[in-house]
Amino acid sequence: MKKWMQIFGPLVMILLAIIPFMVLYEGISMNIPSLPDFEAPDWFIPVGFVNIALIVLVSLLIGWSANKE
């Protein structure tokens, strides 16, 4: 399981970071006119917090699997 977590764990963390990044990008795109406009749906904010919690959980699982051996 250690090898599996070291390969897919960071990939899952990157995929989970997409929605929180899009929430941040909405505010940035409104203030910088050279960026394309983006309006995030209202449900992105609570889902972004859930994704951040899942990123922390995956990182703890990766650390736990590395220390297990």
mmCIF file of the N, C-alpha and C atoms, coordinates in Angstrom:
data_MODEL
# 
_entry.id   MODEL 
# 
loop_
_atom_site.group_PDB 
_atom_site.id 
_atom_site.type_symbol 
_atom_site.label_atom_id 
_atom_site.label_alt_id 
_atom_site.label_comp_id 
_atom_site.label_asym_id 
_atom_site.label_entity_id 
_atom_site.label_seq_id 
_atom_site.pdbx_PDB_ins_code 
_atom_site.Cartn_x 
_atom_site.Cartn_y 
_atom_site.Cartn_z 
_atom_site.occupancy 
_atom_site.B_iso_or_equiv 
_atom_site.pdbx_formal_charge 
_atom_site.auth_seq_id 
_atom_site.auth_comp_id 
_atom_site.auth_asym_id 
_atom_site.auth_atom_id 
_atom_site.pdbx_PDB_model_num 
ATOM 1   N N  . MET A 1 1  ? 0.828   -1.190 0.000   1.00 0.00 ? 1  MET A N  1 
ATOM 2   C CA . MET A 1 1  ? 0.000   0.000  0.000   1.00 0.00 ? 1  MET A CA 1 
ATOM 3   C C  . MET A 1 1  ? 0.873   1.255  0.000   1.00 0.00 ? 1  MET A C  1 
ATOM 4   N N  . LYS A 1 2  ? 2.088   1.140  0.521   1.00 0.00 ? 2  LYS A N  1 
ATOM 5   C CA . LYS A 1 2  ? 2.966   2.302  0.594   1.00 0.00 ? 2  LYS A CA 1 
ATOM 6   C C  . LYS A 1 2  ? 3.263   2.842  -0.802  1.00 0.00 ? 2  LYS A C  1 
ATOM 7   N N  . LYS A 1 3  ? 3.603   1.964  -1.736  1.00 0.00 ? 3  LYS A N  1 
ATOM 8   C CA . LYS A 1 3  ? 3.932   2.394  -3.091  1.00 0.00 ? 3  LYS A CA 1 
ATOM 9   C C  . LYS A 1 3  ? 2.714   3.011  -3.770  1.00 0.00 ? 3  LYS A C  1 
ATOM 10  N N  . TRP A 1 4  ? 1.543   2.424  -3.559  1.00 0.00 ? 4  TRP A N  1 
ATOM 11  C CA . TRP A 1 4  ? 0.300   2.932  -4.159  1.00 0.00 ? 4  TRP A CA 1 
ATOM 12  C C  . TRP A 1 4  ? -0.014  4.326  -3.648  1.00 0.00 ? 4  TRP A C  1 
ATOM 13  N N  . MET A 1 5  ? 0.136   4.540  -2.345  1.00 0.00 ? 5  MET A N  1 
ATOM 14  C CA . MET A 1 5  ? -0.157  5.853  -1.762  1.00 0.00 ? 5  MET A CA 1 
ATOM 15  C C  . MET A 1 5  ? 0.855   6.903  -2.216  1.00 0.00 ? 5  MET A C  1 
ATOM 16  N N  . GLN A 1 6  ? 2.098   6.513  -2.415  1.00 0.00 ? 6  GLN A N  1 
ATOM 17  C CA . GLN A 1 6  ? 3.103   7.476  -2.852  1.00 0.00 ? 6  GLN A CA 1 
ATOM 18  C C  . GLN A 1 6  ? 2.888   7.891  -4.301  1.00 0.00 ? 6  GLN A C  1 
ATOM 19  N N  . ILE A 1 7  ? 2.262   7.050  -5.104  1.00 0.00 ? 7  ILE A N  1 
ATOM 20  C CA . ILE A 1 7  ? 2.020   7.378  -6.507  1.00 0.00 ? 7  ILE A CA 1 
ATOM 21  C C  . ILE A 1 7  ? 0.713   8.144  -6.670  1.00 0.00 ? 7  ILE A C  1 
ATOM 22  N N  . PHE A 1 8  ? -0.371  7.626  -6.124  1.00 0.00 ? 8  PHE A N  1 
ATOM 23  C CA . PHE A 1 8  ? -1.685  8.200  -6.361  1.00 0.00 ? 8  PHE A CA 1 
ATOM 24  C C  . PHE A 1 8  ? -2.082  9.274  -5.344  1.00 0.00 ? 8  PHE A C  1 
ATOM 25  N N  . GLY A 1 9  ? -1.455  9.308  -4.197  1.00 0.00 ? 9  GLY A N  1 
ATOM 26  C CA . GLY A 1 9  ? -1.782  10.309 -3.188  1.00 0.00 ? 9  GLY A CA 1 
ATOM 27  C C  . GLY A 1 9  ? -1.561  11.735 -3.667  1.00 0.00 ? 9  GLY A C  1 
ATOM 28  N N  . PRO A 1 10 ? -0.363  12.057 -4.176  1.00 0.00 ? 10 PRO A N  1 
ATOM 29  C CA . PRO A 1 10 ? -0.154  13.420 -4.687  1.00 0.00 ? 10 PRO A CA 1 
ATOM 30  C C  . PRO A 1 10 ? -1.063  13.763 -5.874  1.00 0.00 ? 10 PRO A C  1 
ATOM 31  N N  . LEU A 1 11 ? -1.361  12.793 -6.708  1.00 0.00 ? 11 LEU A N  1 
ATOM 32  C CA . LEU A 1 11 ? -2.271  13.028 -7.832  1.00 0.00 ? 11 LEU A CA 1 
ATOM 33  C C  . LEU A 1 11 ? -3.671  13.375 -7.335  1.00 0.00 ? 11 LEU A C  1 
ATOM 34  N N  . VAL A 1 12 ? -4.141  12.662 -6.332  1.00 0.00 ? 12 VAL A N  1 
ATOM 35  C CA . VAL A 1 12 ? -5.456  12.947 -5.749  1.00 0.00 ? 12 VAL A CA 1 
ATOM 36  C C  . VAL A 1 12 ? -5.450  14.328 -5.096  1.00 0.00 ? 12 VAL A C  1 
ATOM 37  N N  . MET A 1 13 ? -4.355  14.685 -4.432  1.00 0.00 ? 13 MET A N  1 
ATOM 38  C CA . MET A 1 13 ? -4.269  15.998 -3.792  1.00 0.00 ? 13 MET A CA 1 
ATOM 39  C C  . MET A 1 13 ? -4.319  17.121 -4.826  1.00 0.00 ? 13 MET A C  1 
ATOM 40  N N  . ILE A 1 14 ? -3.652  16.940 -5.956  1.00 0.00 ? 14 ILE A N  1 
ATOM 41  C CA . ILE A 1 14 ? -3.693  17.952 -7.017  1.00 0.00 ? 14 ILE A CA 1 
ATOM 42  C C  . ILE A 1 14 ? -5.102  18.070 -7.582  1.00 0.00 ? 14 ILE A C  1 
ATOM 43  N N  . LEU A 1 15 ? -5.771  16.950 -7.800  1.00 0.00 ? 15 LEU A N  1 
ATOM 44  C CA . LEU A 1 15 ? -7.139  16.994 -8.323  1.00 0.00 ? 15 LEU A CA 1 
ATOM 45  C C  . LEU A 1 15 ? -8.102  17.640 -7.327  1.00 0.00 ? 15 LEU A C  1 
ATOM 46  N N  . LEU A 1 16 ? -7.903  17.400 -6.038  1.00 0.00 ? 16 LEU A N  1 
ATOM 47  C CA . LEU A 1 16 ? -8.761  18.016 -5.031  1.00 0.00 ? 16 LEU A CA 1 
ATOM 48  C C  . LEU A 1 16 ? -8.514  19.516 -4.899  1.00 0.00 ? 16 LEU A C  1 
ATOM 49  N N  . ALA A 1 17 ? -7.358  19.991 -5.326  1.00 0.00 ? 17 ALA A N  1 
ATOM 50  C CA . ALA A 1 17 ? -7.029  21.413 -5.204  1.00 0.00 ? 17 ALA A CA 1 
ATOM 51  C C  . ALA A 1 17 ? -7.636  22.257 -6.319  1.00 0.00 ? 17 ALA A C  1 
ATOM 52  N N  . ILE A 1 18 ? -8.266  21.648 -7.306  1.00 0.00 ? 18 ILE A N  1 
ATOM 53  C CA . ILE A 1 18 ? -8.792  22.413 -8.443  1.00 0.00 ? 18 ILE A CA 1 
ATOM 54  C C  . ILE A 1 18 ? -9.922  23.348 -8.016  1.00 0.00 ? 18 ILE A C  1 
ATOM 55  N N  . ILE A 1 19 ? -10.892 22.866 -7.258  1.00 0.00 ? 19 ILE A N  1 
ATOM 56  C CA . ILE A 1 19 ? -12.037 23.707 -6.887  1.00 0.00 ? 19 ILE A CA 1 
ATOM 57  C C  . ILE A 1 19 ? -11.617 24.846 -5.951  1.00 0.00 ? 19 ILE A C  1 
ATOM 58  N N  . PRO A 1 20 ? -10.799 24.610 -4.915  1.00 0.00 ? 20 PRO A N  1 
ATOM 59  C CA . PRO A 1 20 ? -10.362 25.772 -4.117  1.00 0.00 ? 20 PRO A CA 1 
ATOM 60  C C  . PRO A 1 20 ? -9.589  26.796 -4.950  1.00 0.00 ? 20 PRO A C  1 
ATOM 61  N N  . PHE A 1 21 ? -8.809  26.338 -5.911  1.00 0.00 ? 21 PHE A N  1 
ATOM 62  C CA . PHE A 1 21 ? -8.099  27.268 -6.784  1.00 0.00 ? 21 PHE A CA 1 
ATOM 63  C C  . PHE A 1 21 ? -9.079  28.083 -7.626  1.00 0.00 ? 21 PHE A C  1 
ATOM 64  N N  . MET A 1 22 ? -10.135 27.446 -8.106  1.00 0.00 ? 22 MET A N  1 
ATOM 65  C CA . MET A 1 22 ? -11.119 28.175 -8.916  1.00 0.00 ? 22 MET A CA 1 
ATOM 66  C C  . MET A 1 22 ? -11.850 29.230 -8.092  1.00 0.00 ? 22 MET A C  1 
ATOM 67  N N  . VAL A 1 23 ? -12.081 28.957 -6.814  1.00 0.00 ? 23 VAL A N  1 
ATOM 68  C CA . VAL A 1 23 ? -12.705 29.960 -5.939  1.00 0.00 ? 23 VAL A CA 1 
ATOM 69  C C  . VAL A 1 23 ? -11.771 31.160 -5.792  1.00 0.00 ? 23 VAL A C  1 
ATOM 70  N N  . LEU A 1 24 ? -10.487 30.918 -5.610  1.00 0.00 ? 24 LEU A N  1 
ATOM 71  C CA . LEU A 1 24 ? -9.529  32.012 -5.518  1.00 0.00 ? 24 LEU A CA 1 
ATOM 72  C C  . LEU A 1 24 ? -9.382  32.744 -6.850  1.00 0.00 ? 24 LEU A C  1 
ATOM 73  N N  . TYR A 1 25 ? -9.434  32.004 -7.944  1.00 0.00 ? 25 TYR A N  1 
ATOM 74  C CA . TYR A 1 25 ? -9.275  32.603 -9.268  1.00 0.00 ? 25 TYR A CA 1 
ATOM 75  C C  . TYR A 1 25 ? -10.422 33.552 -9.593  1.00 0.00 ? 25 TYR A C  1 
ATOM 76  N N  . GLU A 1 26 ? -11.609 33.290 -9.053  1.00 0.00 ? 26 GLU A N  1 
ATOM 77  C CA . GLU A 1 26 ? -12.739 34.182 -9.300  1.00 0.00 ? 26 GLU A CA 1 
ATOM 78  C C  . GLU A 1 26 ? -12.428 35.600 -8.831  1.00 0.00 ? 26 GLU A C  1 
ATOM 79  N N  . GLY A 1 27 ? -11.913 35.741 -7.633  1.00 0.00 ? 27 GLY A N  1 
ATOM 80  C CA . GLY A 1 27 ? -11.569 37.064 -7.109  1.00 0.00 ? 27 GLY A CA 1 
ATOM 81  C C  . GLY A 1 27 ? -10.411 37.704 -7.852  1.00 0.00 ? 27 GLY A C  1 
ATOM 82  N N  . ILE A 1 28 ? -9.442  36.891 -8.224  1.00 0.00 ? 28 ILE A N  1 
ATOM 83  C CA . ILE A 1 28 ? -8.291  37.416 -8.955  1.00 0.00 ? 28 ILE A CA 1 
ATOM 84  C C  . ILE A 1 28 ? -8.705  37.888 -10.342 1.00 0.00 ? 28 ILE A C  1 
ATOM 85  N N  . SER A 1 29 ? -9.573  37.118 -11.010 1.00 0.00 ? 29 SER A N  1 
ATOM 86  C CA . SER A 1 29 ? -9.972  37.479 -12.373 1.00 0.00 ? 29 SER A CA 1 
ATOM 87  C C  . SER A 1 29 ? -10.820 38.748 -12.409 1.00 0.00 ? 29 SER A C  1 
ATOM 88  N N  . MET A 1 30 ? -11.496 39.057 -11.312 1.00 0.00 ? 30 MET A N  1 
ATOM 89  C CA . MET A 1 30 ? -12.270 40.300 -11.269 1.00 0.00 ? 30 MET A CA 1 
ATOM 90  C C  . MET A 1 30 ? -11.369 41.525 -11.138 1.00 0.00 ? 30 MET A C  1 
ATOM 91  N N  . ASN A 1 31 ? -10.209 41.376 -10.488 1.00 0.00 ? 31 ASN A N  1 
ATOM 92  C CA . ASN A 1 31 ? -9.330  42.508 -10.231 1.00 0.00 ? 31 ASN A CA 1 
ATOM 93  C C  . ASN A 1 31 ? -8.265  42.718 -11.301 1.00 0.00 ? 31 ASN A C  1 
ATOM 94  N N  . ILE A 1 32 ? -7.938  41.695 -12.058 1.00 0.00 ? 32 ILE A N  1 
ATOM 95  C CA . ILE A 1 32 ? -6.913  41.814 -13.098 1.00 0.00 ? 32 ILE A CA 1 
ATOM 96  C C  . ILE A 1 32 ? -7.611  41.701 -14.455 1.00 0.00 ? 32 ILE A C  1 
ATOM 97  N N  . PRO A 1 33 ? -7.690  42.789 -15.194 1.00 0.00 ? 33 PRO A N  1 
ATOM 98  C CA . PRO A 1 33 ? -8.467  42.782 -16.435 1.00 0.00 ? 33 PRO A CA 1 
ATOM 99  C C  . PRO A 1 33 ? -7.884  41.905 -17.538 1.00 0.00 ? 33 PRO A C  1 
ATOM 100 N N  . SER A 1 34 ? -6.603  41.564 -17.490 1.00 0.00 ? 34 SER A N  1 
ATOM 101 C CA . SER A 1 34 ? -6.018  40.750 -18.553 1.00 0.00 ? 34 SER A CA 1 
ATOM 102 C C  . SER A 1 34 ? -6.386  39.273 -18.437 1.00 0.00 ? 34 SER A C  1 
ATOM 103 N N  . LEU A 1 35 ? -6.908  38.854 -17.277 1.00 0.00 ? 35 LEU A N  1 
ATOM 104 C CA . LEU A 1 35 ? -7.328  37.464 -17.098 1.00 0.00 ? 35 LEU A CA 1 
ATOM 105 C C  . LEU A 1 35 ? -8.774  37.287 -17.552 1.00 0.00 ? 35 LEU A C  1 
ATOM 106 N N  . PRO A 1 36 ? -9.102  36.107 -18.067 1.00 0.00 ? 36 PRO A N  1 
ATOM 107 C CA . PRO A 1 36 ? -10.493 35.857 -18.442 1.00 0.00 ? 36 PRO A CA 1 
ATOM 108 C C  . PRO A 1 36 ? -11.405 35.879 -17.224 1.00 0.00 ? 36 PRO A C  1 
ATOM 109 N N  . ASP A 1 37 ? -12.613 36.414 -17.406 1.00 0.00 ? 37 ASP A N  1 
ATOM 110 C CA . ASP A 1 37 ? -13.588 36.470 -16.319 1.00 0.00 ? 37 ASP A CA 1 
ATOM 111 C C  . ASP A 1 37 ? -14.083 35.073 -15.978 1.00 0.00 ? 37 ASP A C  1 
ATOM 112 N N  . PHE A 1 38 ? -14.215 34.807 -14.691 1.00 0.00 ? 38 PHE A N  1 
ATOM 113 C CA . PHE A 1 38 ? -14.734 33.529 -14.229 1.00 0.00 ? 38 PHE A CA 1 
ATOM 114 C C  . PHE A 1 38 ? -15.641 33.793 -13.046 1.00 0.00 ? 38 PHE A C  1 
ATOM 115 N N  . GLU A 1 39 ? -16.816 33.208 -13.080 1.00 0.00 ? 39 GLU A N  1 
ATOM 116 C CA . GLU A 1 39 ? -17.745 33.329 -11.959 1.00 0.00 ? 39 GLU A CA 1 
ATOM 117 C C  . GLU A 1 39 ? -18.011 31.927 -11.412 1.00 0.00 ? 39 GLU A C  1 
ATOM 118 N N  . ALA A 1 40 ? -17.517 31.678 -10.217 1.00 0.00 ? 40 ALA A N  1 
ATOM 119 C CA . ALA A 1 40 ? -17.672 30.369 -9.597  1.00 0.00 ? 40 ALA A CA 1 
ATOM 120 C C  . ALA A 1 40 ? -19.101 30.209 -9.083  1.00 0.00 ? 40 ALA A C  1 
ATOM 121 N N  . PRO A 1 41 ? -19.674 29.017 -9.252  1.00 0.00 ? 41 PRO A N  1 
ATOM 122 C CA . PRO A 1 41 ? -20.997 28.779 -8.668  1.00 0.00 ? 41 PRO A CA 1 
ATOM 123 C C  . PRO A 1 41 ? -20.944 28.878 -7.145  1.00 0.00 ? 41 PRO A C  1 
ATOM 124 N N  . ASP A 1 42 ? -22.083 29.106 -6.536  1.00 0.00 ? 42 ASP A N  1 
ATOM 125 C CA . ASP A 1 42 ? -22.140 29.268 -5.082  1.00 0.00 ? 42 ASP A CA 1 
ATOM 126 C C  . ASP A 1 42 ? -21.707 28.007 -4.330  1.00 0.00 ? 42 ASP A C  1 
ATOM 127 N N  . TRP A 1 43 ? -21.913 26.849 -4.913  1.00 0.00 ? 43 TRP A N  1 
ATOM 128 C CA . TRP A 1 43 ? -21.579 25.611 -4.209  1.00 0.00 ? 43 TRP A CA 1 
ATOM 129 C C  . TRP A 1 43 ? -20.079 25.338 -4.198  1.00 0.00 ? 43 TRP A C  1 
ATOM 130 N N  . PHE A 1 44 ? -19.279 26.100 -4.941  1.00 0.00 ? 44 PHE A N  1 
ATOM 131 C CA . PHE A 1 44 ? -17.827 25.895 -4.949  1.00 0.00 ? 44 PHE A CA 1 
ATOM 132 C C  . PHE A 1 44 ? -17.198 26.196 -3.594  1.00 0.00 ? 44 PHE A C  1 
ATOM 133 N N  . ILE A 1 45 ? -17.721 27.159 -2.856  1.00 0.00 ? 45 ILE A N  1 
ATOM 134 C CA . ILE A 1 45 ? -17.090 27.562 -1.593  1.00 0.00 ? 45 ILE A CA 1 
ATOM 135 C C  . ILE A 1 45 ? -17.172 26.451 -0.540  1.00 0.00 ? 45 ILE A C  1 
ATOM 136 N N  . PRO A 1 46 ? -18.365 25.884 -0.242  1.00 0.00 ? 46 PRO A N  1 
ATOM 137 C CA . PRO A 1 46 ? -18.364 24.796 0.755   1.00 0.00 ? 46 PRO A CA 1 
ATOM 138 C C  . PRO A 1 46 ? -17.643 23.551 0.264   1.00 0.00 ? 46 PRO A C  1 
ATOM 139 N N  . VAL A 1 47 ? -17.750 23.261 -1.021  1.00 0.00 ? 47 VAL A N  1 
ATOM 140 C CA . VAL A 1 47 ? -17.045 22.092 -1.562  1.00 0.00 ? 47 VAL A CA 1 
ATOM 141 C C  . VAL A 1 47 ? -15.535 22.323 -1.510  1.00 0.00 ? 47 VAL A C  1 
ATOM 142 N N  . GLY A 1 48 ? -15.104 23.569 -1.680  1.00 0.00 ? 48 GLY A N  1 
ATOM 143 C CA . GLY A 1 48 ? -13.682 23.884 -1.572  1.00 0.00 ? 48 GLY A CA 1 
ATOM 144 C C  . GLY A 1 48 ? -13.139 23.608 -0.178  1.00 0.00 ? 48 GLY A C  1 
ATOM 145 N N  . PHE A 1 49 ? -13.926 23.948 0.855   1.00 0.00 ? 49 PHE A N  1 
ATOM 146 C CA . PHE A 1 49 ? -13.494 23.643 2.228   1.00 0.00 ? 49 PHE A CA 1 
ATOM 147 C C  . PHE A 1 49 ? -13.436 22.134 2.468   1.00 0.00 ? 49 PHE A C  1 
ATOM 148 N N  . VAL A 1 50 ? -14.380 21.407 1.926   1.00 0.00 ? 50 VAL A N  1 
ATOM 149 C CA . VAL A 1 50 ? -14.363 19.943 2.050   1.00 0.00 ? 50 VAL A CA 1 
ATOM 150 C C  . VAL A 1 50 ? -13.129 19.383 1.342   1.00 0.00 ? 50 VAL A C  1 
ATOM 151 N N  . ASN A 1 51 ? -12.825 19.923 0.163   1.00 0.00 ? 51 ASN A N  1 
ATOM 152 C CA . ASN A 1 51 ? -11.655 19.448 -0.567  1.00 0.00 ? 51 ASN A CA 1 
ATOM 153 C C  . ASN A 1 51 ? -10.362 19.736 0.192   1.00 0.00 ? 51 ASN A C  1 
ATOM 154 N N  . ILE A 1 52 ? -10.285 20.876 0.852   1.00 0.00 ? 52 ILE A N  1 
ATOM 155 C CA . ILE A 1 52 ? -9.094  21.182 1.645   1.00 0.00 ? 52 ILE A CA 1 
ATOM 156 C C  . ILE A 1 52 ? -8.958  20.196 2.798   1.00 0.00 ? 52 ILE A C  1 
ATOM 157 N N  . ALA A 1 53 ? -10.067 19.851 3.433   1.00 0.00 ? 53 ALA A N  1 
ATOM 158 C CA . ALA A 1 53 ? -10.030 18.850 4.510   1.00 0.00 ? 53 ALA A CA 1 
ATOM 159 C C  . ALA A 1 53 ? -9.603  17.492 3.961   1.00 0.00 ? 53 ALA A C  1 
ATOM 160 N N  . LEU A 1 54 ? -10.061 17.140 2.768   1.00 0.00 ? 54 LEU A N  1 
ATOM 161 C CA . LEU A 1 54 ? -9.664  15.868 2.156   1.00 0.00 ? 54 LEU A CA 1 
ATOM 162 C C  . LEU A 1 54 ? -8.186  15.867 1.769   1.00 0.00 ? 54 LEU A C  1 
ATOM 163 N N  . ILE A 1 55 ? -7.664  17.014 1.344   1.00 0.00 ? 55 ILE A N  1 
ATOM 164 C CA . ILE A 1 55 ? -6.229  17.107 1.048   1.00 0.00 ? 55 ILE A CA 1 
ATOM 165 C C  . ILE A 1 55 ? -5.412  16.853 2.310   1.00 0.00 ? 55 ILE A C  1 
ATOM 166 N N  . VAL A 1 56 ? -5.841  17.426 3.424   1.00 0.00 ? 56 VAL A N  1 
ATOM 167 C CA . VAL A 1 56 ? -5.150  17.190 4.698   1.00 0.00 ? 56 VAL A CA 1 
ATOM 168 C C  . VAL A 1 56 ? -5.231  15.715 5.075   1.00 0.00 ? 56 VAL A C  1 
ATOM 169 N N  . LEU A 1 57 ? -6.387  15.100 4.897   1.00 0.00 ? 57 LEU A N  1 
ATOM 170 C CA . LEU A 1 57 ? -6.553  13.682 5.209   1.00 0.00 ? 57 LEU A CA 1 
ATOM 171 C C  . LEU A 1 57 ? -5.653  12.807 4.336   1.00 0.00 ? 57 LEU A C  1 
ATOM 172 N N  . VAL A 1 58 ? -5.594  13.088 3.049   1.00 0.00 ? 58 VAL A N  1 
ATOM 173 C CA . VAL A 1 58 ? -4.739  12.302 2.151   1.00 0.00 ? 58 VAL A CA 1 
ATOM 174 C C  . VAL A 1 58 ? -3.274  12.483 2.528   1.00 0.00 ? 58 VAL A C  1 
ATOM 175 N N  . SER A 1 59 ? -2.875  13.701 2.884   1.00 0.00 ? 59 SER A N  1 
ATOM 176 C CA . SER A 1 59 ? -1.478  13.902 3.277   1.00 0.00 ? 59 SER A CA 1 
ATOM 177 C C  . SER A 1 59 ? -1.148  13.144 4.567   1.00 0.00 ? 59 SER A C  1 
ATOM 178 N N  . LEU A 1 60 ? -2.093  13.103 5.499   1.00 0.00 ? 60 LEU A N  1 
ATOM 179 C CA . LEU A 1 60 ? -1.874  12.318 6.715   1.00 0.00 ? 60 LEU A CA 1 
ATOM 180 C C  . LEU A 1 60 ? -1.796  10.829 6.407   1.00 0.00 ? 60 LEU A C  1 
ATOM 181 N N  . LEU A 1 61 ? -2.610  10.352 5.482   1.00 0.00 ? 61 LEU A N  1 
ATOM 182 C CA . LEU A 1 61 ? -2.552  8.943  5.091   1.00 0.00 ? 61 LEU A CA 1 
ATOM 183 C C  . LEU A 1 61 ? -1.228  8.602  4.413   1.00 0.00 ? 61 LEU A C  1 
ATOM 184 N N  . ILE A 1 62 ? -0.723  9.517  3.599   1.00 0.00 ? 62 ILE A N  1 
ATOM 185 C CA . ILE A 1 62 ? 0.579   9.290  2.965   1.00 0.00 ? 62 ILE A CA 1 
ATOM 186 C C  . ILE A 1 62 ? 1.673   9.220  4.027   1.00 0.00 ? 62 ILE A C  1 
ATOM 187 N N  . GLY A 1 63 ? 1.642   10.129 4.979   1.00 0.00 ? 63 GLY A N  1 
ATOM 188 C CA . GLY A 1 63 ? 2.628   10.112 6.065   1.00 0.00 ? 63 GLY A CA 1 
ATOM 189 C C  . GLY A 1 63 ? 2.511   8.873  6.935   1.00 0.00 ? 63 GLY A C  1 
ATOM 190 N N  . TRP A 1 64 ? 1.280   8.458  7.189   1.00 0.00 ? 64 TRP A N  1 
ATOM 191 C CA . TRP A 1 64 ? 1.061   7.266  8.011   1.00 0.00 ? 64 TRP A CA 1 
ATOM 192 C C  . TRP A 1 64 ? 1.569   6.021  7.294   1.00 0.00 ? 64 TRP A C  1 
ATOM 193 N N  . SER A 1 65 ? 1.314   5.926  5.974   1.00 0.00 ? 65 SER A N  1 
ATOM 194 C CA . SER A 1 65 ? 1.769   4.746  5.234   1.00 0.00 ? 65 SER A CA 1 
ATOM 195 C C  . SER A 1 65 ? 3.285   4.742  5.096   1.00 0.00 ? 65 SER A C  1 
ATOM 196 N N  . ALA A 1 66 ? 3.922   5.915  5.063   1.00 0.00 ? 66 ALA A N  1 
ATOM 197 C CA . ALA A 1 66 ? 5.377   5.964  4.974   1.00 0.00 ? 66 ALA A CA 1 
ATOM 198 C C  . ALA A 1 66 ? 6.021   5.554  6.295   1.00 0.00 ? 66 ALA A C  1 
ATOM 199 N N  . ASN A 1 67 ? 5.389   5.878  7.419   1.00 0.00 ? 67 ASN A N  1 
ATOM 200 C CA . ASN A 1 67 ? 5.951   5.529  8.727   1.00 0.00 ? 67 ASN A CA 1 
ATOM 201 C C  . ASN A 1 67 ? 5.597   4.122  9.161   1.00 0.00 ? 67 ASN A C  1 
ATOM 202 N N  . LYS A 1 68 ? 4.679   3.477  8.450   1.00 0.00 ? 68 LYS A N  1 
ATOM 203 C CA . LYS A 1 68 ? 4.222   2.147  8.847   1.00 0.00 ? 68 LYS A CA 1 
ATOM 204 C C  . LYS A 1 68 ? 5.323   1.108  8.704   1.00 0.00 ? 68 LYS A C  1 
ATOM 205 N N  . GLU A 1 69 ? 6.174   1.257  7.717   1.00 0.00 ? 69 GLU A N  1 
ATOM 206 C CA . GLU A 1 69 ? 7.219   0.257  7.511   1.00 0.00 ? 69 GLU A CA 1 
ATOM 207 C C  . GLU A 1 69 ? 8.472   0.552  8.249   1.00 0.00 ? 69 GLU A C  1 
# 
